[in-house]
Each structure stands twice: as C-alpha cells, then as structure tokens.
Amino acid sequence: MFRHDLEVIDSLRRDAVNTREPHSTGIKKLQTYAGQLVWMSGKFPIDIGVEFTWYPALGYHTEHPLVQNNLQYELLNILYNLAALYSQLAVSSNRSDTEGLKTAASFFSQAAGVLAHMKKEVLPELRMANPPDDMDEATLEALTQLNLAQSQECFWQKAVMDQYKDASIAKLAARVSDLYNLAVEAAMQSEAISSAWIHHMSAKHHHFAAAAQYRAACDCLEKKRYGEEVARLKDAVNCVNEGLKECRGGYISKAVVDDLHGLKKRVEEDLKRAEKDNDVIYLQIVPPKPELKILDRANMAVARVPPQVAKPYEYFGDHAEFGPALFTKLVPFSVHVAVSIYEERRDRLVNNNIIAELETMTDRLHEILSSLNLPGSLQALEKPLGLPGTLVQHAEEIRQADALNRLQRGFADVEKLCASDKAIFEEGKALLAAEEEEDRALRLKYGTQRWARPESRADPSPDGGAKLWNQAGDVDGYFASSTSSDAVVREKFAAVKETLAILAGPDRGMMDYIPNSRRTEIPELLKPAIGRLRGVYNDVLRLESRRRKRIESLRARSRADDIKGDIMAEAARLERTYPNTAIVPAHFEDFFDKRLDSLYESELEALEKEQADQEKIVSEIQRANRDFESQKKVIGEGGNREREKALQRLDNAYYKYKEIVSNIEVGRKFYNDLSRIVEQFRNQARSWVNERRQEARMLEDELSMPPLASLSMRSSQPQSPPPQAHQSPAPSSYYMQSPQRQPVRAPAAQSPPVEAQIQSWADNVPQQQPKPMPPIASMQGAWMPNMGIKFSGPGAGGSGGSAGQGQQQGGGNPPGPVRGTWDPSSGIRFG
C-alpha cells in the first residue's frame, strides 16, 4: 500500500545526503526531505526502526560515526547540513559589490535561523541522553552567534563601501564585536569547537571593538570633541593589541593578522596626531575609559528561519513546492497513542470513580450490618433449628468456587508476580550500582578535575542517573507499600480460614457448628418487630443485588466502548480543518471529554442518589433493629445468643471471602502494571549504563593519550600554510563556513569524512584538528630523555654545530637565537 511512498522518501534522502557542493539547488533538496521528515514524525514513532548513520562534522571524533534509530536525529542532521549549505553559499558569494554583500548577509542570517530552530524546536524532542557533540545546545548556540556575527559583518562592510557616516559604521562594528564575543562564550562551553575557531572569533571580537572605537574617534574629530577622540583612540590601540595576542599560536590567517597590524598602525598614527593637536592647540581633558559613553549598537543581523523550515506543512500539495505529503493514508502514530490515552482514562473513570465508590458503599453497609449482628439475630429466631436458607446459598457458592483453593492459588500468583517484579527491579538496580562503583573507581584513579563528567546520581540527562535513581526510590516505595498490603490481606484470610472451611464443608459440619435454639417458636410479642426488621433487611439485600448488577453492566459497557472508528473520523476532520498542523494526542482532549461525559456522566451523577438511598435504608434498619432488640429484652429472649453468634460468624466469613477475592484481583493487577514499570526501568538503566561505559572508555582513551599526541611536532617537513583571506581595503572579513555532516550512505563516505574547517572568502581551508603525532621511532633527530640537556655558553662551542660556531668565529659575540628547525645535536641554549 505504501510502496510508492517508501520509494519516494528513499529518493528524497539520496538527493539530500548527496548535496555536497555550495549550490542553491541543494536548498530545495534538503528542505523537501526535512519537511517530509517533520510530516512523518506525526505518522511514525520516533524510534521508527531505521538505523541512521552520520559522521560528526566538528570535534575530535569525526571519523567515528554515530548510529541512532531516531527520526528526530535524522531531521537534526539534515537541518544541520542545510545550515552548513547556507553558510557555504554565503562564503562563496561575490562580496565585491553591495548586492553580493546583501546576498551573503541573507544566507548567513538563514543559517543562523536554521541553527536556532534546531536548538529550540528539534533538539528538545531528540530524546537522546547525550546529543552529538557538534549538535548539542552550546555548539548550536555558538554556531548561531557566529553566523549572526558574519551577517552583521556584511552589513558593516556594505556601510564602509557606501561611505556611511563614521557614527553609523561605529554602531555596526560594535554590534559585530558583541556577536563574535557571544560566539566565543558559547564555544567555550562546547566540546566540539576547536581552539583555532575560538582564537579566530576572539581576534575578530577585538578587531571590531577597535574598529568601532576608531570610527567613533573619527566622529569625535568631526564634532570637535578632541579629548574624547584621544580617549577612544587609546582604547582602540588596546583592543588591537588584545586581538594581536590571539595571533600568537599561529591559529589566525595571515590576512587577518595583517589587517590587525594595518589597523594598529593607522590608529597609532592618528593617536599621535590627536595627542599632539590636543596638547598644543585644543587642551581638552582626556576622559578616562570608564567615563566614555558606551557606543550605541545598530543590529542588522537577525536569525531568520526559512518558512519552509518553520512551517513545512504549508508547502505540501500536489502542485506545492514539496509535492504531496507522504503516508497520508497511514493512521498517525499519535492517533494510536490517543486511543491508548482514552482507554486508560475511561478505565480509570469507570473503575476508580464509579465502581470503586459503589463497592466502598457496599463494604460500609456490610460493616454496619455486622455491627448490628445481622442477619444472625434474625436467622436465629426465624430458623431456631437447622440451617437458614441464605446460609445454605452462601455455602453452596463457596463450595462451587472452591473458595479455599482459589484463595491459595491467588496468593501464590500474587507472590510469584511480586518475586518476578522484584527480580527485574533488582537487576536494574544492580546495573546502576555497578556503574556507580565503576565511575567512583575511575574518579579516584584520574581525579575529579580530570574525570570531568557528572557523578552517576547527578547525571541530569533526560533518562540519566538522577532520574533513574529517583525512579528506583519510587519503586522501592511501591514494593514496601504492596508488601504491607499483602500482609494485611493474608491476615484477613487467616482470621476467617477456619470458618470458610466450615462453609466449604458438608451441611452436617455446619449443623454441628451452629447450636440449635432451646425455643422452637417465636413469641407473639416479638413477631411485629421481626417482621419490620426482616422487611428492611430484604430492602438492603435488594439494594445490594441491584448495585451488583449495575456494576456488571457498567463493566460490560466499558469493554464494549470501542473508540477507534470515531477517533479516526475525528482525526480526518482535524486533518481537513488544520492541514498545516501535525496531529498530536492533545488535539483529542475535547473529543475525549465529550465522549466520556455522554457515556458515563449519568453514572457519576447517580452515585449521589445511591449514597442518599443507602443512608436512608441504614437509618431505617438501625431503627428497626433498636425496636427488635428492645422487644427481646422485654420478653427476656436471650437463649439464642450462641446460635446468633455462630450464624453471624459464618455470614461474616462469606462477605470477608468476597472482599479477599477482590483484594487479590487488585494485587494481581497492581503487580502486572508494576511489571511494565520495572521492565522499562531495567531497560532504561541498561541503555544508560551502556552509554556511560562507552563514554567512560572514550574519556579514558583521551586521558591515557601521551601529552603531545594531539599536537603537531615542528619538523623539517613543510607544514601546510595558514589559510589566506581575501584582501579588502577595510579590515578583512575572514569568514567561517560550517562543514557538513556526512551520512554513511553518501558516495564520499568511503574517504575520510569532512573535517571541521575555517574558510576565507576564496581560499582552501585547513583541517580543524591538528594532525596526530607520528610514531617516535620514525622521527629523526627528536630529543630523547637519555640525551640529557646540553648548555652552551658564549665561548663554548661544544657540540653545538656549525651555526653557533660560525657566529662566534665571525664576531665573537654571544650566539643569537637560531632560526629555523632546531637541531637536537646543538643542545639547548639559555640566554
């Protein structure tokens, strides 16, 4: 039925994952597939049954794919690549004119919008304990701010190109600086963004802070505020110097470094001129930096979510951009969930709010009758010899039900279910305890500062240790409460076991148990009181019988209440009324309320009448019983006391049996429901423990690496040059583009996955991660600990090599610093 839909979605995925080049045609491919994924999330559960494999794009584990059976994980990766494509299109745009700058700014803003949408809408629905490092909240926030900063930078460059006023350019530059700073702050919290990116963004932050102050100083010169001009130029010099400090590690491209040096030279020249003019001519006070007015900001960059991403449902249709929605004839998964919610709510309403109330009223009625010694006192007089008819009926029911064996089997079933649930629960707890002990041992081994991950009981992830340990405490409470309740029910059974055995036995045994009355005739004076009491008691029996039939009828109606057809019609109505909205169970709330009210509201209202009828009949039977007891005292009728007690004990045992049967059924249902809870707890614990152990192995591998394993060693081999930026007359706009995540099914997946990259406007990009250190054995001339450290003084040649000797022979001066590659045979000089 859905073969065509499956072929289409597979084709859409192929087109989406093979979109590699920065071309605008790739936007529609990614948006269409993402839109269908959003639509499918309303039709299928999140664990759809497909293993989606993706390589990370950022971080230090880009060669290790992550496999997840998660529809939202697939959507997150596709949107990530869409944001990367927008940033690549922005980088590849022609920014030599204003139109190209506007296009680049728009692409950067859309990249930021997609990333913000991922963080706000998709990531919370991911349901993964640990999201991928390059798509966690901190990384997405850093990438969002980075793209916004680059979009704002395009507006700044356009203002420079169009020769806006200095004050306006200063406002734009100040906002660029702010956005780069926000990107740095978020990147510091990310595990995926490298130090090279952080240094680059920090340099840009200081660069544009200096540019903003420089433009503000130019505005001050124009407005003849010469003292403020000097103060802002001084601050600009400080900002430039801070930016140059970020260049010390060689992370920043030569173009950005040259721009910083050029800006510094320009600012220092203007500062020298401004100080001279102010000292000689204007003599204005130079305010300290805290007294300078904070520059106003002009924010032009906004995270703009493409409408195809924000509202994909509006783009489905036979002639719409995304084409027809797939799997439209498939019943949405949310409808199945809604059916389960309705059935659970209906059963809770019927069983807890109606039937439980009726049974509670019946139990209270039996307690009152037992306290009045009814029907034993009546039966002793009405039937002074032999067995009363109602007692014979109760005994026959007990025999047919095999009451004693039935209760024993029920207790055994409950005990077996309880033991099974406890075993599953203890298995889950044992997993948590073992993981906690492993984590504690590793924390002691590496120290709390190096073993930087939450403790087992403090892991805040959605299905993490904190939640699981709290759930374990709750389940412990369930078992403690149920064990106490089981003991109470067993005590009830022990109290009536012998009496039930008499009821379950032959009639001769009951006749031996019940003594006969000494009087065989009822006194005439007592007959009216007995008649009134018997009439009221019969009313009680009729009330109880009517109530029992009502409960059976209500249960039958509840079982026959099939909502599937009606809820399908309601789902179809919702899809027609709101075609651009995904159906979720919450949409059926009004439908549920109306249906439950129409079917069961009358039963709820009848409870009040039932309670009133019972109170009325209880007061009547209490009054009739008082008259009966007073008449017995008047005529001195007390010879039937032993017979009354025996009959009452047998009657009480019968009703206690019914109560214990109900208790056992409740216990059986409780442990069956609890089994689902403990199985889910064990499965979640097992999954979380496996994730923690995998995380621990990765963390151990990182901590066990040699100290220099992640650094590139300087050698005689040529290193790849730093990326060059496009030269522009103003400070260079050196942009970053986001690399795409690689799916395992992509054609290029057999080659190493794309590494995180920093790209200028035109040039190729280096890898984000430093190359791993080659084996020591293959490094010729590397210093080894057994070589010792050689000190070479001004006049000592030692084994210092030709470079040092040539300097001494030529002029006798102390040897200067040796440039180029260090020769280990020359030792180490301190000077």
HELIX and SHEET records of a PDB file:
HELIX    1   1 ARG A    3  VAL A   17  1                                  15    
HELIX    2   2 THR A   25  SER A   41  1                                  17    
HELIX    3   3 LEU A   71  VAL A   91  1                                  21    
HELIX    4   4 THR A   98  HIS A  117  1                                  20    
HELIX    5   5 MET A  118  VAL A  122  3                                   5    
HELIX    6   6 LEU A  123  GLU A  125  5                                   3    
HELIX    7   7 ASP A  133  MET A  135  5                                   3    
HELIX    8   8 GLU A  137  MET A  161  1                                  25    
HELIX    9   9 ASP A  166  MET A  188  1                                  23    
HELIX   10  10 SER A  195  GLU A  222  1                                  28    
HELIX   11  11 TYR A  226  LYS A  245  1                                  20    
HELIX   12  12 LYS A  254  ASP A  277  1                                  24    
HELIX   13  13 ASN A  278  TYR A  282  3                                   5    
HELIX   14  14 LYS A  289  GLU A  291  5                                   3    
HELIX   15  15 PRO A  307  ALA A  310  1                                   4    
HELIX   16  16 PRO A  312  TYR A  315  5                                   4    
HELIX   17  17 PHE A  333  ARG A  348  1                                  16    
HELIX   18  18 LEU A  349  ILE A  355  3                                   7    
HELIX   19  19 ALA A  356  SER A  371  1                                  16    
HELIX   20  20 GLY A  376  GLU A  382  1                                   7    
HELIX   21  21 GLY A  389  GLN A  400  1                                  12    
HELIX   22  22 ALA A  403  TYR A  446  1                                  44    
HELIX   23  23 SER A  456  ALA A  458  5                                   3    
HELIX   24  24 GLY A  465  ALA A  504  1                                  40    
HELIX   25  25 ASP A  507  TYR A  513  1                                   7    
HELIX   26  26 GLU A  524  LEU A  526  5                                   3    
HELIX   27  27 LYS A  527  ALA A  560  1                                  34    
HELIX   28  28 LYS A  564  THR A  577  1                                  14    
HELIX   29  29 PRO A  585  PHE A  588  5                                   4    
HELIX   30  30 GLU A  589  ILE A  635  1                                  47    
HELIX   31  31 ARG A  641  SER A  704  1                                  64    
HELIX   32  32 PRO A  747  GLN A  750  5                                   4    
HELIX   33  33 ILE A  776  SER A  778  5                                   3    
HELIX   34  34 PRO A  785  MET A  787  5                                   3    
HELIX   35  35 SER A  802  GLY A  811  1                                  10    
HELIX   36  36 PRO A  824  SER A  826  5                                   3    
SHEET    1   A 3 LEU A  66  GLN A  68  0                                        
SHEET    2   A 3 PHE A  52  TYR A  55 -1                                        
SHEET    3   A 3 GLN A 742  PRO A 743 -1                                        
END                                                                             
